[in-house]
């Protein structure tokens, strides 16, 4: 589209189609999003293992109702990794494109703000339809998940801000 074809309203918003021989300034993935997603996913994956697989494993076992065939003999690690990758990419994209979050503290807070409503939604949904978890587990899961993803969000933001000079 040339500037004479696009109205000024369309050019001022980011909703116009960019067709030219030059590379558009805004692309879906950039190096900071990719690198922070990779680092954040590794932190989230291994952090989840340490928290849920080691530290709180007995607590989760005790507060989960077990049914025949509920759990697989071995978890599908690629599925777990993929779920972590999706959540971390969401944080990386939001931090890079919308909120310009580049410090650990800001990333922690914003990740908690993003994650808590998602966790409440899922935990209440499953608690409403299934007799799977105790109330204690649901509340604990909310706090533990918020802290874990807060740390991951802090790492994602820190990676995105790494090497940049502070203004002022």
C-alpha angles and dihedrals in degrees: 000000000000122000091253091058097048118070118232089250091058094044092051092053122062092235099093125107113252112212117167142109090259123087111258115246093229118057130165096248128030130175094264092052092047096045095044090047092053095046093042092049092052091048092047094046096049093036089054090050092051094045103035101022098044117009100039102022095109091046092052091046091050094048098045123085108230122218130182109275095007097120127042116235088244126016118244100250095193089057092050091047091047092052091051091047092053094051094044092048088053091053093045092050094047092046093048102039107028113019102025090219112179109157131077094237095050091045091051093051096043093047090053091049090050096042104044096066090046091051093045089051094051097039093049091044094053092041090052096051104030138046090219109113135037120238088248091058093048093053093043091047090054093054096040093047092048092053094044094049089042089059090047090049089050091053092047092051093045092052090050092050096041113124097012120126117239113241116240 
